[in-house]
């Protein structure tokens, strides 16, 4: 879990630098500060379980085991990327890992998670589907439709709300009057749980229980993880909607630092071994950048390929 969280952080910090230098085209939405959610949940899954992501999907992809070389190449728009350079940051998928894809449409991953859940039920396996979404997506029609459908059909789906406090620039308490978005689960007769999204262990514990429940055929759960994105909604966001003090307060709850302290206290890891892990991951990220830079751009004639499955 520590390695996964640190890989997400170092990958994202590097792409921020690359984006600022104009090496990465398009939009960039980073996952810095939210690492405990993706890793806490996905660490409780099996490889054959399904995940649907969001427009801020790098963390989910890395947590599910995606190849950071191919991810970086996709960000660069190179032909060796996951979408052959055509999708960019918001469309990374790996069907071999049952990673059903990041998605540029807010809330669009939730019906896909229901589809995966229905497939599981029809095939009578004990797999589980997880649908990640943000607090803003909890006010989309797809959220309510998906939770209701999953509840009525008792689908093995875990709905994970990454409540990072802002839907672009709109604070969650301006958009919803409930204190915890997980309270909305009661409208559909399913469990709703709220946890500290900066604590990977708390996230993992709650997700493990919900996933076990789904595997036993007891239906869906709504898990709300209260977290915070350190960067703007997108790179270049002026962030006039929040104060520097607010950001600094949340940064003190860094999920990686909190997890490090836990590992130090339990003597699972030392500061020296932590630095070794960091150095190894940093090298892997550097290699991913080199792979991306050295990779060719897609051939112009490939523009019309892979348009339809």
C-alpha positions as a printed NumPy array, in Angstrom:
array([[  0.   ,   0.   ,   0.   ],
       [  2.849,   2.383,   0.818],
       [  4.587,   1.711,  -2.494],
       [  1.358,   2.245,  -4.425],
       [  0.581,   5.538,  -2.687],
       [  4.115,   6.79 ,  -3.19 ],
       [  4.086,   5.746,  -6.857],
       [  0.919,   7.778,  -7.389],
       [  2.41 ,  10.814,  -5.635],
       [  5.742,  10.756,  -7.483],
       [  4.086,  10.04 , -10.831],
       [  1.707,  12.963, -10.387],
       [  4.403,  15.354,  -9.177],
       [  6.452,  14.523, -12.253],
       [  3.6  ,  15.008, -14.716],
       [  2.846,  18.394, -13.12 ],
       [  6.411,  19.478, -13.966],
       [  6.172,  18.056, -17.482],
       [  2.819,  19.757, -18.069],
       [  4.2  ,  23.121, -16.936],
       [  6.965,  22.73 , -19.538],
       [  4.44 ,  22.131, -22.292],
       [  5.418,  18.497, -22.839],
       [  1.958,  17.108, -22.048],
       [ -0.99 ,  18.285, -24.184],
       [ -4.618,  18.625, -23.12 ],
       [ -5.99 ,  18.889, -19.602],
       [ -4.401,  17.409, -16.491],
       [ -6.292,  16.552, -13.276],
       [ -3.942,  15.214, -10.595],
       [ -4.654,  12.908,  -7.665],
       [ -2.149,  14.439,  -5.222],
       [ -3.554,  14.302,  -1.687],
       [ -6.148,  11.601,  -2.395],
       [ -3.823,   8.588,  -2.612],
       [ -5.232,   6.8  ,   0.451],
       [ -8.638,   6.389,  -1.18 ],
       [ -7.596,   4.604,  -4.366],
       [ -5.008,   2.447,  -2.623],
       [ -7.128,   1.759,   0.453],
       [-10.041,   0.509,  -1.637],
       [ -8.237,  -1.26 ,  -4.47 ],
       [ -5.871,  -3.073,  -2.079],
       [ -8.972,  -4.878,  -0.829],
       [ -9.821,  -6.129,  -4.334],
       [ -8.682,  -9.116,  -6.355],
       [ -7.145,  -8.759,  -9.8  ],
       [-10.338, -10.086, -11.415],
       [-12.532,  -7.444,  -9.728],
       [-13.652,  -4.449, -11.784],
       [-12.954,  -0.736, -11.344],
       [-14.526,   2.267, -13.06 ],
       [-12.763,   5.585, -12.653],
       [-13.251,   9.336, -13.09 ],
       [-11.631,  12.244, -14.935],
       [ -9.059,  12.206, -12.065],
       [ -8.087,   8.618, -12.697],
       [ -4.298,   8.228, -12.548],
       [ -4.427,   7.08 ,  -8.923],
       [ -7.031,   4.395,  -9.596],
       [ -5.057,   3.104, -12.582],
       [ -1.778,   2.87 , -10.671],
       [ -3.485,   1.284,  -7.646],
       [ -5.022,  -1.368,  -9.95 ],
       [ -1.573,  -2.179, -11.329],
       [ -1.453,  -0.236, -14.604],
       [  1.912,   0.122, -16.371],
       [  3.223,   3.633, -15.688],
       [  5.289,   3.506, -18.895],
       [  2.135,   3.14 , -20.987],
       [  0.334,   5.687, -18.821],
       [  3.082,   8.262, -19.295],
       [  3.188,   7.57 , -23.034],
       [ -0.558,   8.18 , -23.231],
       [ -0.163,  11.521, -21.463],
       [  2.466,  12.466, -24.033],
       [  0.107,  11.455, -26.851],
       [  2.42 ,   8.688, -28.008],
       [  1.466,   5.549, -29.926],
       [  2.741,   3.247, -27.164],
       [  0.189,   4.632, -24.706],
       [ -2.859,   2.788, -23.414],
       [ -5.106,   4.487, -26.004],
       [ -2.327,   4.707, -28.613],
       [ -1.986,   8.385, -27.859],
       [ -5.591,   9.241, -28.718],
       [ -7.194,   9.414, -25.281],
       [ -4.817,  11.281, -23.015],
       [ -5.111,  11.684, -19.268],
       [ -8.85 ,  11.045, -18.903],
       [ -9.253,   7.81 , -20.89 ],
       [ -6.748,   5.279, -19.548],
       [ -8.085,   1.723, -19.354],
       [ -6.595,  -1.757, -19.054],
       [ -9.081,  -4.551, -19.635],
       [ -6.485,  -7.197, -18.698],
       [ -6.594,  -5.724, -15.199],
       [-10.398,  -5.236, -15.362],
       [ -9.693,  -1.515, -15.157],
       [-12.697,  -0.357, -17.189],
       [-11.347,   3.105, -17.675],
       [-11.06 ,   6.68 , -16.581],
       [-13.915,   8.803, -17.84 ],
       [-14.171,  12.441, -18.827],
       [-17.921,  12.606, -18.12 ],
       [-18.847,  13.349, -14.499],
       [-20.656,  10.387, -12.934],
       [-20.46 ,   8.258, -16.078],
       [-18.499,   5.464, -14.418],
       [-21.353,   4.563, -12.06 ],
       [-23.693,   2.967, -14.633],
       [-20.664,   1.125, -16.029],
       [-19.988,  -0.303, -12.559],
       [-23.606,  -1.468, -12.466],
       [-23.104,  -3.116, -15.848],
       [-20.06 ,  -4.955, -14.534],
       [-22.048,  -5.916, -11.431],
       [-24.894,  -7.281, -13.548],
       [-22.389,  -9.258, -15.615],
       [-20.985, -10.752, -12.41 ],
       [-24.441, -11.716, -11.212],
       [-25.438, -13.263, -14.547],
       [-22.191, -15.26 , -14.703],
       [-22.607, -16.272, -11.037],
       [-19.047, -15.443, -10.008],
       [-17.98 , -13.831,  -6.717],
       [-16.316, -10.815,  -8.309],
       [-17.025,  -7.247,  -7.242],
       [-17.22 ,  -3.96 ,  -9.164],
       [-16.089,  -0.649,  -7.672],
       [-17.263,   2.685,  -9.066],
       [-15.301,   5.765,  -8.004],
       [-16.875,   9.225,  -8.229],
       [-16.524,  12.673,  -6.695],
       [-18.794,  14.711,  -4.444],
       [-19.957,  16.682,  -7.469],
       [-21.093,  13.492,  -9.201],
       [-23.293,  12.674,  -6.2  ],
       [-25.689,  15.315,  -7.541],
       [-25.817,  13.811, -11.026],
       [-28.755,  11.698, -12.138],
       [-26.456,   8.767, -12.833],
       [-25.597,   8.577,  -9.122],
       [-29.214,   8.161,  -8.035],
       [-30.139,   5.883, -10.935],
       [-27.115,   3.65 , -10.367],
       [-27.582,   3.295,  -6.609],
       [-31.265,   2.539,  -7.042],
       [-30.645,  -0.041,  -9.779],
       [-27.846,  -1.723,  -7.829],
       [-30.003,  -1.835,  -4.709],
       [-33.102,  -3.248,  -6.45 ],
       [-31.088,  -5.912,  -8.26 ],
       [-28.729,  -6.5  ,  -5.298],
       [-25.659,  -6.034,  -7.481],
       [-22.132,  -6.656,  -6.109],
       [-21.053,  -3.029,  -6.46 ],
       [-19.144,  -0.756,  -4.094],
       [-19.808,   2.915,  -4.807],
       [-16.865,   5.009,  -3.562],
       [-17.399,   8.751,  -3.191],
       [-14.11 ,  10.631,  -3.151],
       [-15.386,  13.697,  -1.337],
       [-12.514,  16.105,  -1.966],
       [-14.754,  19.025,  -0.906],
       [-15.069,  20.707,  -4.31 ],
       [-16.898,  20.028,  -7.558],
       [-14.517,  22.066,  -9.725],
       [-14.864,  25.278,  -7.636],
       [-18.146,  24.658,  -5.792],
       [-17.888,  23.557,  -2.166],
       [-19.794,  20.429,  -1.199],
       [-21.787,  22.192,   1.53 ],
       [-23.178,  24.639,  -1.016],
       [-24.381,  21.757,  -3.16 ],
       [-25.754,  19.414,  -0.491],
       [-27.398,  19.95 ,   2.905],
       [-26.449,  16.567,   4.401],
       [-23.324,  16.502,   6.557],
       [-22.197,  13.185,   5.124],
       [-22.981,  12.198,   1.538],
       [-23.097,   8.557,   2.657],
       [-26.428,   9.404,   4.349],
       [-27.99 ,   9.304,   0.9  ],
       [-27.634,   5.52 ,   0.898],
       [-30.638,   5.278,   3.216],
       [-32.902,   6.431,   0.376],
       [-32.054,   3.216,  -1.452],
       [-32.059,   0.823,   1.491],
       [-28.335,   0.102,   1.38 ],
       [-25.502,   0.733,   3.872],
       [-23.768,   4.111,   3.819],
       [-20.389,   4.562,   5.508],
       [-18.239,   7.687,   5.947],
       [-14.515,   7.379,   6.706],
       [-11.419,   9.566,   6.907],
       [-10.14 ,   9.471,   3.335],
       [ -6.651,  10.507,   4.45 ],
       [ -6.253,   7.295,   6.481],
       [ -5.505,   4.403,   4.131],
       [ -6.078,   1.801,   6.862],
       [ -9.54 ,   3.139,   7.747],
       [-10.439,   3.215,   4.043],
       [ -9.148,  -0.319,   3.56 ],
       [-11.038,  -1.65 ,   6.601],
       [-14.346,  -0.151,   5.464],
       [-13.847,  -1.217,   1.842],
       [-12.913,  -4.772,   2.869],
       [-16.146,  -5.17 ,   4.824],
       [-18.257,  -3.784,   1.979],
       [-16.479,  -5.945,  -0.597],
       [-16.932,  -9.06 ,   1.541],
       [-20.622,  -8.214,   1.856],
       [-20.929,  -7.863,  -1.928],
       [-19.129, -11.17 ,  -2.561],
       [-21.646, -12.915,  -0.324],
       [-24.508, -11.634,  -2.474],
       [-25.736,  -9.026,   0.016],
       [-25.701,  -6.148,  -2.464],
       [-24.125,  -2.707,  -2.81 ],
       [-22.64 ,  -0.245,  -0.333],
       [-21.98 ,   3.49 ,  -0.535],
       [-18.601,   4.418,   0.938],
       [-17.771,   8.102,   1.365],
       [-14.1  ,   8.973,   1.847],
       [-13.504,  12.528,   3.016],
       [-10.326,  13.694,   1.342],
       [ -8.813,  16.753,  -0.361],
       [ -7.046,  17.522,  -3.616],
       [ -3.918,  19.567,  -3.012],
       [ -3.765,  20.925,  -6.55 ],
       [ -6.443,  22.847,  -8.402],
       [ -9.274,  21.109, -10.189],
       [ -6.982,  21.13 , -13.225],
       [ -3.42 ,  22.349, -13.751],
       [ -3.68 ,  26.075, -14.329],
       [ -6.746,  26.474, -12.118],
       [ -6.459,  29.925, -10.427],
       [ -8.152,  28.486,  -7.284],
       [ -9.869,  31.719,  -6.288],
       [-12.555,  29.681,  -4.517],
       [-10.381,  28.516,  -1.601],
       [ -7.747,  29.97 ,   0.718],
       [ -4.109,  29.015,   1.106],
       [ -4.769,  28.407,   4.801],
       [ -7.432,  25.836,   3.948],
       [ -5.056,  24.001,   1.619],
       [ -2.259,  24.103,   4.224],
       [ -4.569,  22.662,   6.892],
       [ -5.433,  19.673,   4.723],
       [ -1.821,  19.154,   3.652],
       [ -0.969,  18.526,   7.297],
       [ -3.132,  15.396,   6.927],
       [ -0.937,  14.044,   4.128],
       [ -2.058,  10.414,   3.633],
       [  1.455,   9.249,   2.812],
       [  3.04 ,  10.902,   5.852],
       [  0.309,   9.468,   8.098],
       [  0.922,   6.002,   6.678],
       [  4.686,   6.376,   7.061],
       [  4.292,   7.236,  10.74 ],
       [  2.133,   4.149,  11.218],
       [  4.771,   1.962,   9.563],
       [  7.553,   3.511,  11.643],
       [  5.596,   3.056,  14.885],
       [  4.928,  -0.626,  14.153],
       [  8.563,  -1.126,  13.038],
       [  7.417,  -2.425,   9.645],
       [  9.561,   0.206,   7.968],
       [ 12.485,   2.454,   8.886],
       [ 13.296,   5.881,   7.481],
       [ 16.22 ,   4.354,   5.604],
       [ 14.055,   1.671,   4.003],
       [ 11.445,   4.299,   3.161],
       [ 14.07 ,   6.328,   1.324],
       [ 15.146,   3.203,  -0.577],
       [ 11.554,   2.673,  -1.687],
       [ 11.259,   6.328,  -2.697],
       [ 14.496,   6.192,  -4.708],
       [ 13.399,   3.045,  -6.523],
       [ 10.019,   4.519,  -7.451],
       [ 11.583,   7.807,  -8.519],
       [ 13.816,   5.825, -10.905],
       [ 10.781,   3.972, -12.286],
       [  9.04 ,   7.291, -12.949],
       [ 12.16 ,   8.637, -14.674],
       [ 12.222,   5.527, -16.856],
       [  8.557,   6.048, -17.699],
       [  9.316,   9.591, -18.843],
       [ 12.183,   8.346, -20.997],
       [  9.949,   5.641, -22.47 ],
       [  7.335,   8.254, -23.317],
       [  9.815,  10.678, -24.835],
       [ 11.461,   7.942, -26.923],
       [  8.142,   6.534, -28.168],
       [  6.803,   7.507, -31.6  ],
       [  3.681,   9.557, -32.189],
       [  0.767,   7.703, -33.834],
       [  0.888,   7.534, -37.607],
       [ -1.599,   9.949, -39.244],
       [ -3.34 ,   7.082, -41.028],
       [ -4.18 ,   5.496, -37.653],
       [ -6.672,   8.31 , -36.891],
       [ -9.597,   6.242, -38.156],
       [ -8.618,   2.971, -36.429],
       [-10.067,   1.799, -33.094],
       [-13.015,   4.143, -33.521],
       [-15.432,   1.262, -32.971],
       [-14.834,  -1.879, -30.92 ]])
